[in-house]
Amino acid sequence: MIYANVLIPRHENMTFIYSVPRFLELKEGDVVEIELRKVKIWGLVESFSDKLPEGVKEKSIKPVLGKIIETSIFSSPPQTTFLKWVAEYYRYPFNKIVKQVFSPLINSKNELCGESDPMKHLSSVVKYNGIEKIDLNKDQKKAIDSIKSRWAEKNFVPTLVYGVTGSGKSEVFAELSREVIKSGRQVLYLVPEIGLTNQAMIHLIKRVGYSGVILHSFMSPKKRFSSLYSAMHRQAGLIVGTRSSILYPFIEPGLIIVDEEHDSSYKNFEAPYYHARDAAIMKASLLNIPVILGSATPSSDSWLNVLNGKYQIETLPQRANGKPLPEIKQFKFKGELYIPSNLVDFIRNSVKKNEQTLFFLNRRGFATFPVCSECNEPVTCPNCSTALVFHKKKNRLVCHHCSFNKATEICDNCKNEGLQFEGIGIEKLKEALEQYFPGTEILSFDKDSLSTPSLFEKAVKSISDGKQHIIVGTVMISKGHNFPDLRNVVIKHADYLLSFRDARAAEKCFQIITQVAGRAGRFDESGSVWAETLSPEHYIWKYVPTHDYPGFMKEELSWRKQLMLPPYTRMTIVKIVGSAEKKVKEDALSVYERFEQIREKKNIENIVIYPPEEPPLSKVRNKFRMNITIISPKTVKGQKNLHLFLDSVPCLKGSSILYDIDAINET
């Protein structure tokens, strides 16, 4: 008799023994149906044995009921090691990671989410129709040759491709991808936003000449299953996906590319709090394959890794079309809807020439701060510690954290029917622009207006075809788009992030301004950019006008080093979450006191632990939150000491403990 040790993807870390029927051929990694406590569930075959542990009786062992699918977990040691690393590093149960990973494949009935014949899923594969060849410039060729030479020597140190906006980084990625796929391996290409997956795929298959699939959470379960199943069965050489794609062990990449590697969307803002860029670095290391990061505004983490020699860097210093980057001109904030008169005249003339202008404001809705006209109380979400946002199109007050919404008429505090709508969102800006530029069609490019991938693609095509002369957009429009007729960019509230309690505020501010400005003049005509500043004296404005990211990062890192902030240190946030506010605060204090006891007992001096405090969002979805922030050195000893603290956290009744490892903000 052969016995299988089966991992059960439940909250607990459970492995059970089942007998293998003679008619059933099983291998490590097979997903099987089993019975546990009279309920049929699925599990993963972890290993086999030919004898039972001492004390276990044969009659207590149930048989495996059948095989559902073969997978690479446990049969591919590097893939399994990677998932276990994610679970251990980000302090999240391995079983729960496995459950998330398999959710696109296996349904609640322990069946595949689709047909088991790979050929029936070919409709999900994006086919190629020949290769479109372009002439690479000298900088692109130099970068490609340099990377290939390292690959030839099996030197797979991470490579950062730092290129100004419009420098043709994607052409470098495509050329390298073609080489990898030609050798019989797959390419995993990560993008930060769902809306970028389709255009990234279309560009790649045109350049590479191989079929591909798209993977993201917004796809229907049927389509996501088809894409994943086609990738598993090697029907696609290219896999373009968002952050969750890095976790899938069903893809055997020969190259991982992380485009726009600086983007905060690669960080998962709920448990497990993994960072897809950092996970990609680890996965590539374990699989012994190359990994490439690309950005016009690299993260401070990657920049420091280049300075320390941990990453190689390839630079594309000029735009592919040879045009100069537009100078970023400033104008001071003088009101929510203020636009200088000379700028209004300039854009009117630009519209007459059939040129496009983008107005950028990274705030959804109409007004960000509804206030009662009678009692002056803000209208807040009953489930979250935040003001509701007024959406005029829907005529609703909406919470952007829990999606609670209600009609706008009555103040909850005094029952007055009059509300004032303070603060500016993209809808209010659009209304103002319709007054500034009467008769001009204005397109909104934001999450509310483009709520589905099809609407997103329709808007991108409309702008690309020059059908709108003015676009008003949020951060969605700042990433990876190439609009031929877009000449001008106006950035409202360009540096508002500087007022946030965030160690990376200046970095994020520079990145957004540069990325948005980079949409202007990417083709034949030079562009013009204006940025509204609320903090004109901040040192960021010494570097923003000329796109001097290296200069900015030199000064930014000097401050971070003096203050011992990331990326020189590691920021870990222990989150205590629960439905009873008083209990959460008491539990947070007890955890902090435990940390202080360990510090005193072990005489640990190189770690800073801040007392518990409420984060900016102290209540979300009726759960109260307290944070304990830990700043630790990026050393082996620092990591060991950090684990001493984290391992000491007790089980709490009524409160949950979550760990945000390598946190990028304090929310």
C-alpha positions as MATLAB code, in Angstrom:
seq = 'MIYANVLIPRHENMTFIYSVPRFLELKEGDVVEIELRKVKIWGLVESFSDKLPEGVKEKSIKPVLGKIIETSIFSSPPQTTFLKWVAEYYRYPFNKIVKQVFSPLINSKNELCGESDPMKHLSSVVKYNGIEKIDLNKDQKKAIDSIKSRWAEKNFVPTLVYGVTGSGKSEVFAELSREVIKSGRQVLYLVPEIGLTNQAMIHLIKRVGYSGVILHSFMSPKKRFSSLYSAMHRQAGLIVGTRSSILYPFIEPGLIIVDEEHDSSYKNFEAPYYHARDAAIMKASLLNIPVILGSATPSSDSWLNVLNGKYQIETLPQRANGKPLPEIKQFKFKGELYIPSNLVDFIRNSVKKNEQTLFFLNRRGFATFPVCSECNEPVTCPNCSTALVFHKKKNRLVCHHCSFNKATEICDNCKNEGLQFEGIGIEKLKEALEQYFPGTEILSFDKDSLSTPSLFEKAVKSISDGKQHIIVGTVMISKGHNFPDLRNVVIKHADYLLSFRDARAAEKCFQIITQVAGRAGRFDESGSVWAETLSPEHYIWKYVPTHDYPGFMKEELSWRKQLMLPPYTRMTIVKIVGSAEKKVKEDALSVYERFEQIREKKNIENIVIYPPEEPPLSKVRNKFRMNITIISPKTVKGQKNLHLFLDSVPCLKGSSILYDIDAINET';
ca = [
       0.000    0.000    0.000;
       1.191    3.487   -0.908;
       0.179    6.467    1.198;
      -0.009   10.099    0.141;
       0.659   13.040    2.436;
      -1.926   15.572    1.281;
      -1.736   19.274    2.052;
      -5.159   20.745    2.855;
      -5.591   24.405    1.790;
      -7.400   25.503    4.925;
      -6.563   28.263    7.413;
      -4.747   25.784    9.607;
      -1.459   24.303    8.494;
      -2.680   20.760    7.920;
      -1.274   17.690    6.160;
      -3.201   14.413    6.299;
      -2.425   10.851    5.214;
      -4.568    9.090    2.599;
      -4.170    5.746    0.888;
      -3.638    5.642   -2.884;
      -5.942    3.187   -4.735;
      -4.182    0.791   -7.090;
      -6.057    2.149  -10.126;
      -4.891    5.724   -9.478;
      -1.513    6.968  -10.735;
      -0.402    9.956   -8.694;
       2.668   12.190   -8.583;
       3.848   14.882   -6.231;
       1.977   18.082   -6.993;
      -1.235   16.427   -8.150;
      -4.424   18.044   -6.940;
      -6.749   15.367   -5.606;
     -10.229   15.063   -4.162;
     -10.380   13.663   -0.632;
     -12.817   13.408    2.233;
     -12.241   15.235    5.501;
     -14.788   15.009    8.315;
     -17.407   13.686    5.886;
     -16.903   16.663    3.535;
     -15.327   16.264    0.102;
     -12.560   18.816   -0.452;
      -9.400   19.139   -2.542;
      -5.761   18.959   -1.528;
      -2.225   18.724   -2.903;
      -0.098   15.590   -2.853;
       3.020   16.674   -0.999;
       4.863   13.355   -0.740;
       4.460    9.554   -0.569;
       5.384    6.824    1.894;
       5.015    3.036    1.974;
       4.330    2.764    5.694;
       2.195    4.529    8.257;
       3.603    6.481   11.189;
       3.798    4.555   14.419;
       0.464    4.470   16.222;
      -1.659    5.156   13.121;
      -4.007    2.314   12.261;
      -4.750    1.193    8.706;
      -8.525    1.226    9.200;
      -8.438    4.966   10.069;
      -6.957    5.883    6.678;
      -9.346    7.034    3.936;
      -8.528    6.649    0.216;
      -7.848    9.417   -2.283;
     -11.070    9.754   -4.283;
      -9.573   10.939   -7.568;
      -7.157   13.255   -9.357;
      -8.249   16.735  -10.469;
      -5.135   18.180  -12.169;
      -1.343   17.916  -12.292;
       0.601   20.947  -11.066;
       4.191   21.934  -10.399;
       3.830   22.563   -6.659;
       5.977   19.958   -4.857;
       7.047   18.459   -8.206;
       9.087   21.603   -9.036;
      11.274   22.396   -6.000;
      12.112   25.995   -7.054;
       8.431   26.889   -7.558;
       7.518   25.334   -4.215;
      10.433   27.017   -2.464;
       9.314   30.349   -3.891;
       5.764   30.057   -2.547;
       7.083   28.941    0.827;
       9.412   31.955    0.801;
       6.438   34.269    0.129;
       4.563   32.678    3.032;
       7.524   32.882    5.409;
       8.880   36.302    4.409;
       5.492   38.034    4.402;
       4.312   35.999    7.412;
       1.211   34.514    5.837;
       0.134   30.847    6.104;
       1.423   28.693    3.247;
      -1.927   26.894    3.032;
      -3.734   30.180    2.434;
      -1.211   31.134   -0.261;
      -1.899   27.803   -1.977;
      -5.644   28.405   -1.767;
      -5.295   31.825   -3.443;
      -3.037   30.454   -6.146;
      -5.473   27.692   -7.085;
      -8.645   29.807   -6.988;
      -8.621   30.381  -10.794;
      -8.336   26.625  -11.417;
     -10.557   24.727   -8.955;
     -14.106   25.587   -7.953;
     -16.107   24.917   -4.791;
     -17.251   21.552   -6.200;
     -13.624   20.323   -6.408;
     -13.762   20.492  -10.192;
     -11.737   22.353  -12.781;
     -13.252   25.746  -13.564;
     -13.268   24.779  -17.258;
     -12.646   22.021  -19.795;
      -9.608   19.776  -19.313;
      -8.763   19.809  -23.029;
      -6.153   22.564  -23.630;
      -7.255   22.933  -27.254;
     -10.672   24.151  -26.088;
      -9.095   27.209  -24.511;
      -7.256   28.569  -27.519;
      -9.753   31.413  -27.840;
      -8.017   33.020  -24.846;
      -4.699   33.049  -26.681;
      -3.796   36.290  -28.455;
      -2.460   35.193  -31.855;
       0.281   36.917  -33.798;
       0.105   37.899  -37.461;
       3.759   38.190  -38.318;
       6.461   40.425  -36.888;
       6.619   44.198  -37.177;
      10.299   45.047  -37.239;
      11.575   48.463  -36.213;
      15.012   49.999  -36.295;
      16.508   50.197  -32.825;
      18.603   53.236  -31.971;
      22.153   53.044  -30.652;
      21.143   53.324  -26.993;
      18.635   50.492  -27.313;
      21.134   48.283  -29.145;
      23.803   49.016  -26.552;
      21.475   48.043  -23.696;
      20.383   44.824  -25.440;
      23.937   43.782  -26.283;
      25.103   44.473  -22.735;
      22.307   42.387  -21.217;
      22.809   39.521  -23.668;
      26.525   39.421  -22.941;
      25.816   38.915  -19.249;
      23.241   36.237  -20.027;
      25.773   34.403  -22.178;
      27.975   34.135  -19.096;
      24.997   32.929  -16.993;
      25.169   36.194  -15.083;
      21.539   36.738  -14.113;
      22.002   39.636  -11.706;
      18.841   41.835  -11.804;
      19.002   44.549  -14.450;
      17.377   47.972  -14.153;
      16.570   49.590  -17.503;
      16.375   53.290  -16.660;
      15.084   55.261  -19.619;
      13.377   58.633  -19.853;
       9.711   58.605  -20.843;
       9.409   57.772  -24.535;
      12.923   56.304  -24.768;
      11.698   52.943  -26.088;
      12.193   50.682  -23.080;
       9.402   48.429  -24.355;
      11.370   47.792  -27.563;
      14.311   46.577  -25.478;
      11.993   44.287  -23.523;
      10.448   42.925  -26.743;
      13.821   42.147  -28.332;
      15.002   40.269  -25.254;
      11.672   38.441  -24.961;
      11.969   37.154  -28.530;
      15.345   35.618  -27.753;
      13.997   33.827  -24.669;
      10.860   32.466  -26.345;
      12.886   31.329  -29.332;
      14.882   29.154  -26.919;
      11.679   27.385  -25.826;
      10.969   29.251  -22.577;
       8.119   31.555  -21.598;
       8.269   35.249  -20.672;
       6.318   36.627  -17.725;
       5.716   40.343  -18.310;
       4.270   42.266  -15.357;
       2.441   45.588  -15.658;
       1.060   47.625  -12.735;
      -2.504   48.171  -13.968;
      -5.164   45.947  -15.529;
      -5.782   48.579  -18.204;
      -2.218   48.175  -19.505;
      -2.343   44.409  -20.073;
      -4.039   44.473  -23.463;
      -1.889   47.162  -25.078;
       1.278   45.584  -23.652;
       0.273   42.233  -25.144;
      -0.565   43.705  -28.569;
       2.779   45.527  -28.688;
       4.747   42.450  -27.635;
       3.195   39.962  -30.058;
       3.753   42.400  -32.928;
       7.425   42.689  -32.043;
       8.089   39.162  -30.787;
       6.024   37.078  -33.198;
       4.650   34.604  -30.639;
       1.234   34.063  -29.109;
       0.407   35.126  -25.567;
      -2.214   35.243  -22.834;
      -3.364   37.911  -20.398;
      -3.902   37.303  -16.687;
      -5.591   39.600  -14.194;
      -8.274   39.455  -11.514;
     -10.842   41.496  -13.463;
     -11.284   38.703  -16.015;
     -14.294   36.426  -15.701;
     -13.495   33.115  -13.943;
     -13.949   31.273  -17.247;
     -11.538   33.528  -19.156;
      -8.944   33.540  -16.402;
      -9.044   29.748  -16.253;
      -8.610   29.541  -20.035;
      -5.623   31.900  -19.990;
      -3.946   30.079  -17.123;
      -4.657   26.653  -18.582;
      -3.265   27.693  -21.971;
      -0.104   29.011  -20.288;
       0.252   25.770  -18.281;
       0.059   23.696  -21.459;
       2.565   25.871  -23.365;
       0.041   27.275  -25.822;
       1.480   30.739  -25.164;
       5.024   32.044  -25.010;
       4.080   35.410  -23.531;
       2.183   35.878  -20.292;
       1.214   39.485  -19.555;
      -0.270   39.991  -16.108;
      -0.666   42.127  -13.035;
       0.946   41.538   -9.634;
      -0.847   38.273   -8.716;
       0.655   36.603  -11.795;
       4.012   36.345  -10.040;
       2.539   33.846   -7.566;
       1.303   31.324  -10.131;
       3.581   28.249  -10.128;
       1.992   26.940  -13.339;
       4.169   29.117  -15.584;
       7.797   28.185  -16.311;
       9.354   31.509  -17.339;
      12.803   31.942  -18.804;
      12.611   35.695  -18.198;
      10.605   37.959  -15.889;
      10.073   41.613  -16.815;
       8.633   44.142  -14.347;
       7.571   47.228  -16.297;
       7.094   50.513  -14.384;
       8.804   48.796  -11.464;
       8.434   51.872   -9.239;
       4.645   51.703   -9.260;
       2.978   51.224   -5.872;
       0.316   49.004   -7.506;
       2.832   46.150   -7.318;
       2.378   46.206   -3.538;
      -0.557   44.143   -2.278;
      -2.386   46.310    0.255;
      -4.088   43.425    2.021;
      -2.725   40.220    3.479;
      -0.436   38.824    2.232;
       1.317   42.189    1.875;
       3.749   41.007   -0.807;
       5.481   43.260   -3.323;
       5.392   41.723   -6.805;
       8.652   43.417   -7.844;
      10.557   42.035   -4.865;
       8.875   38.656   -5.299;
       9.934   38.664   -8.967;
      13.564   39.185   -7.929;
      13.377   36.208   -5.576;
      11.526   33.991   -8.040;
      14.054   34.674  -10.775;
      16.878   33.859   -8.365;
      15.319   30.538   -7.352;
      14.557   29.594  -10.966;
      18.026   30.801  -12.029;
      16.634   33.024  -14.787;
      17.123   36.719  -15.627;
      14.836   39.471  -14.348;
      14.559   42.973  -15.794;
      13.068   46.024  -14.112;
      12.102   49.060  -16.164;
      11.177   52.640  -15.288;
      11.680   56.285  -16.172;
      11.549   57.026  -12.442;
      13.000   53.997  -10.635;
      12.089   53.278   -7.039;
      14.559   54.399   -4.397;
      14.965   50.706   -3.503;
      16.151   49.775   -6.994;
      18.250   52.930   -7.348;
      20.114   52.158   -4.124;
      20.617   48.555   -5.237;
      22.294   49.902   -8.380;
      24.515   52.226   -6.326;
      25.444   49.299   -4.062;
      26.292   47.067   -7.019;
      23.465   44.606   -6.418;
      21.777   45.472   -9.730;
      23.166   46.267  -13.156;
      21.827   49.379  -14.877;
      21.248   50.125  -18.543;
      20.390   53.714  -19.433;
      18.329   55.124  -22.298;
      19.018   58.867  -21.901;
      17.003   60.202  -24.850;
      13.581   59.775  -26.379;
      13.445   57.312  -29.239;
      12.253   60.030  -31.641;
      15.123   62.331  -30.706;
      12.775   65.025  -29.384;
      13.741   66.716  -26.108;
      11.730   66.145  -22.955;
       9.333   69.045  -22.346;
      10.347   71.520  -19.674;
       7.929   71.438  -16.748;
       6.754   74.975  -15.981;
       5.246   75.850  -12.600;
       2.275   77.931  -11.528;
       1.233   78.516   -7.921;
      -1.993   77.244   -6.425;
      -4.557   80.075   -6.149;
      -7.745   78.085   -5.792;
      -9.266   74.718   -6.589;
     -10.263   75.611  -10.149;
      -7.605   78.214  -10.899;
      -5.837   78.064  -14.258;
      -3.628   81.018  -15.350;
      -5.235   83.107  -18.102;
      -2.186   82.841  -20.371;
      -2.354   79.047  -20.066;
      -6.054   79.071  -20.971;
      -5.263   81.153  -24.082;
      -2.419   78.806  -25.039;
      -4.653   75.732  -24.824;
      -7.449   77.412  -26.786;
      -4.989   78.021  -29.615;
      -3.762   74.427  -29.321;
      -7.334   73.129  -29.631;
      -7.772   75.173  -32.819;
      -4.738   73.320  -34.231;
      -6.421   69.969  -33.416;
      -3.827   69.270  -30.725;
      -4.710   67.433  -27.525;
      -4.290   68.599  -23.942;
      -4.393   66.440  -20.821;
      -5.533   67.891  -17.509;
      -4.378   65.612  -14.723;
      -5.907   65.429  -11.242;
      -5.477   62.296   -9.181;
      -8.816   62.505   -7.367;
     -11.999   60.697   -8.313;
     -15.530   62.070   -7.997;
     -16.770   65.667   -7.833;
     -15.955   66.842   -4.298;
     -13.690   65.184   -1.750;
     -15.113   66.810    1.376;
     -18.918   67.198    1.688;
     -19.829   69.407    4.668;
     -23.204   70.263    6.228;
     -24.048   73.934    5.616;
     -25.813   74.126    8.977;
     -23.575   72.364   11.535;
     -20.336   72.324    9.481;
     -19.830   68.626   10.192;
     -18.199   66.577    7.406;
     -20.235   63.716    5.986;
     -18.309   60.576    6.869;
     -18.571   56.876    6.111;
     -20.281   54.874    8.882;
     -17.881   51.975    8.256;
     -14.591   53.850    7.781;
     -12.827   56.829    9.357;
     -12.939   58.924    6.214;
     -15.111   61.525    4.530;
     -17.423   60.374    1.781;
     -16.736   61.605   -1.747;
     -19.542   63.211   -3.738;
     -19.970   61.697   -7.203;
     -22.169   64.039   -9.202;
     -22.784   61.632  -12.094;
     -24.308   59.128   -9.709;
     -25.661   61.820   -7.361;
     -24.305   59.720   -4.504;
     -21.884   60.062   -1.628;
     -19.391   57.202   -1.919;
     -16.691   55.687    0.291;
     -13.654   54.739   -1.770;
     -12.577   52.170    0.815;
     -15.666   50.035    1.478;
     -17.951   51.189   -1.395;
     -20.666   52.362    1.013;
     -22.854   54.941   -0.727;
     -25.973   56.950   -0.004;
     -28.115   59.803   -1.317;
     -26.815   63.313   -0.706;
     -29.789   65.176    0.752;
     -29.589   64.901    4.546;
     -26.830   65.495    7.126;
     -26.628   62.557    9.539;
     -25.661   64.851   12.410;
     -28.386   67.546   12.354;
     -30.725   66.273    9.605;
     -30.221   69.465    7.613;
     -30.863   69.011    3.874;
     -28.184   71.418    2.642;
     -24.653   70.174    1.945;
     -21.638   72.064    0.659;
     -19.176   70.250   -1.571;
     -15.621   71.289   -0.826;
     -12.470   69.872   -2.320;
     -11.978   69.082   -5.972;
     -12.369   65.842   -7.878;
     -12.094   65.077  -11.549;
     -15.812   65.655  -12.190;
     -15.628   69.213  -10.793;
     -12.512   69.905  -12.850;
     -14.274   68.670  -15.993;
     -17.212   71.028  -15.340;
     -14.815   73.959  -14.960;
     -12.978   73.053  -18.167;
     -16.287   73.014  -20.041;
     -16.642   76.661  -18.981;
     -13.057   77.529  -19.919;
     -13.316   75.822  -23.300;
     -16.967   75.932  -24.429;
     -17.908   73.697  -27.347;
     -14.894   71.433  -26.849;
     -15.627   67.762  -26.201;
     -13.898   66.608  -23.029;
     -13.234   62.953  -22.206;
     -12.935   61.690  -18.609;
     -10.239   59.073  -18.113;
     -10.831   57.694  -14.630;
     -11.911   54.526  -12.838;
     -15.560   55.576  -12.579;
     -15.944   56.519  -16.245;
     -13.961   53.516  -17.525;
     -15.225   50.804  -15.201;
     -14.644   47.871  -17.572;
     -11.693   46.840  -19.795;
     -13.827   47.389  -22.919;
     -14.654   50.983  -21.918;
     -10.974   51.536  -21.152;
      -9.888   50.269  -24.570;
     -12.572   52.353  -26.283;
     -11.322   55.504  -24.537;
      -7.675   54.775  -25.414;
      -8.627   54.287  -29.078;
     -10.724   57.459  -29.109;
      -7.811   59.519  -27.780;
      -5.327   57.815  -30.107;
      -7.591   58.621  -33.072;
      -7.660   62.289  -32.069;
     -11.414   62.438  -31.464;
     -11.093   64.520  -28.271;
      -9.044   67.673  -27.885;
      -9.169   67.777  -24.094;
      -8.800   64.831  -21.730;
      -9.149   65.031  -17.976;
      -7.625   62.033  -16.220;
      -6.437   60.442  -12.999;
      -3.335   58.313  -12.434;
      -4.789   55.701  -14.827;
      -3.661   57.795  -17.789;
      -0.091   58.343  -16.600;
       1.204   54.832  -17.266;
       2.473   53.486  -20.529;
       0.193   55.278  -22.995;
       1.357   56.747  -26.308;
      -1.066   59.298  -27.754;
       0.146   60.762  -31.091;
      -1.666   64.116  -30.866;
      -1.144   64.815  -27.158;
       0.946   67.989  -26.994;
       0.147   69.601  -23.648;
      -0.171   68.421  -20.053;
      -1.506   70.442  -17.127;
      -1.044   68.841  -13.698;
      -3.365   70.140  -10.990;
      -2.235   69.817   -7.338;
       1.024   68.360   -8.635;
       2.796   68.185   -5.264;
      -0.105   67.558   -2.871;
       1.524   64.276   -1.775;
       4.205   66.297    0.039;
       1.692   66.997    2.803;
       1.209   63.291    3.523;
       2.798   61.475    6.474;
       4.896   59.290    4.215;
       8.671   58.825    4.089;
       8.411   58.280    0.331;
       6.163   61.296   -0.365;
       8.742   63.305   -2.338;
       9.745   60.239   -4.351;
       6.141   59.400   -5.256;
       5.449   63.031   -6.095;
       8.414   63.231   -8.480;
       7.430   59.944  -10.100;
       3.830   60.950  -10.772;
       4.760   64.382  -12.159;
       7.423   62.899  -14.430;
       5.226   60.051  -15.636;
       2.293   62.363  -16.419;
       4.555   64.942  -18.075;
       5.992   62.141  -20.195;
       2.686   61.751  -22.046;
       3.285   65.101  -23.820;
       5.006   65.331  -27.196;
       5.998   61.680  -27.562;
       5.784   61.774  -31.358;
       6.541   64.408  -33.992;
       5.831   67.648  -32.120;
       7.441   68.859  -28.924;
       5.215   69.029  -25.862;
       4.458   71.567  -23.150;
       3.852   70.841  -19.466;
       2.596   72.978  -16.573;
       2.446   71.840  -12.957;
       0.505   73.533  -10.171;
       2.484   73.669   -6.942;
       1.281   74.029   -3.368;
       4.854   73.867   -1.975;
       7.041   75.825   -4.444;
       9.992   76.014   -2.006;
      10.351   72.248   -1.620;
      13.647   70.830   -2.911;
      11.788   68.617   -5.375;
      11.284   71.659   -7.628;
      15.040   72.019   -8.122;
      14.920   68.844  -10.219;
      11.385   68.407  -11.592;
      11.509   71.085  -14.364;
      14.432   69.389  -16.138;
      13.445   65.775  -15.322;
      16.661   65.401  -13.309;
      15.806   62.174  -11.533;
      19.412   61.206  -10.695;
      19.946   64.620   -9.083;
      16.708   64.382   -7.141;
      17.427   60.848   -5.992;
      20.902   61.850   -4.784;
      19.422   64.502   -2.469;
      16.442   62.349   -1.493;
      18.645   59.412   -0.512;
      20.926   61.667    1.516;
      17.913   62.667    3.648;
      16.734   59.084    3.974;
      20.194   57.944    5.066;
      20.478   60.658    7.729;
      17.028   59.810    9.083;
      17.581   56.033    8.783;
      14.513   55.542    6.622;
      13.877   53.015    3.807;
      15.519   51.982    1.565;
      18.463   52.103    4.007;
      16.319   50.365    6.581;
      13.367   47.998    6.578;
       9.975   49.259    7.707;
       7.651   46.629    9.173;
       4.165   47.462   10.400;
       2.414   45.164   12.834;
      -1.305   45.791   12.349;
      -3.754   44.986   15.126;
      -7.276   44.814   13.710;
     -10.632   44.121   15.353;
     -14.269   45.145   15.646;
     -13.994   46.526   19.219;
     -12.014   49.784   19.376;
     -11.085   49.564   23.048;
      -9.955   45.938   22.712;
      -7.808   46.747   19.668;
      -6.047   49.550   21.557;
      -5.478   47.332   24.588;
      -4.118   44.504   22.446;
      -1.824   46.873   20.564;
      -0.411   48.165   23.832;
       0.161   44.623   25.137;
       2.038   43.678   21.941;
       4.186   46.808   22.223;
       4.965   46.059   25.875;
       5.988   42.530   24.867;
       8.380   44.039   22.301;
       9.889   46.337   24.919;
      10.410   43.416   27.306;
      12.300   41.508   24.613;
      14.387   44.561   23.732;
      15.423   44.951   27.375;
      16.030   41.240   27.915;
      18.083   40.782   24.722;
      19.686   44.243   24.916;
      18.699   45.068   21.315;
      19.587   48.643   20.406;
      19.640   48.786   16.627;
      15.863   48.521   16.105;
      13.405   51.381   16.572;
       9.895   50.432   17.696;
       7.289   53.182   17.779;
       4.415   53.007   20.272;
       0.999   51.996   18.887;
      -0.798   54.695   16.960;
      -3.858   55.017   14.791;
      -3.045   55.023   11.069;
      -4.546   57.771    8.861;
      -7.382   55.325    8.194;
      -8.021   54.075   11.712;
     -11.263   52.291   10.795;
     -12.017   50.438    7.564;
     -15.071   48.259    6.913;
     -16.077   48.477   10.586;
     -12.690   47.185   11.699;
     -10.591   49.364   13.981;
      -6.842   49.438   13.440;
      -3.700   50.239   15.375;
      -0.189   50.157   13.957;
       3.151   49.392   15.577;
       5.929   50.509   13.250;
       9.340   48.839   13.431;
      12.433   50.251   11.711;
      15.232   47.689   11.465;
      18.616   47.524    9.708;
      18.949   45.632    6.431;
      21.475   43.226    7.854;
      21.452   39.557    8.778;
      21.545   40.518   12.449;
      18.816   43.104   11.923;
      16.594   40.518   10.241;
      17.255   38.009   13.006;
      16.356   40.540   15.699;
      13.225   41.589   13.800;
      12.072   37.966   13.772;
      12.629   37.785   17.542;
      10.029   40.490   17.966;
       7.570   39.210   15.371;
       7.764   35.616   16.620;
       6.895   36.797   20.108;
       3.479   38.198   19.144;
       0.864   36.251   21.114;
      -2.447   34.943   19.787;
      -5.079   37.549   20.562;
      -8.722   36.826   21.258;
     -10.984   39.183   19.340;
      -8.204   40.893   17.389;
      -6.234   39.850   14.316;
      -2.531   40.413   13.724;
      -1.342   41.290   10.239;
       2.243   41.908    9.134;
       3.124   44.446    6.460;
       6.720   43.519    5.683;
       8.671   46.168    3.747;
       5.755   48.567    4.117;
       5.664   51.486    1.663;
       3.242   53.641    3.663;
       1.602   53.728    7.070;
      -2.032   53.109    6.120;
];
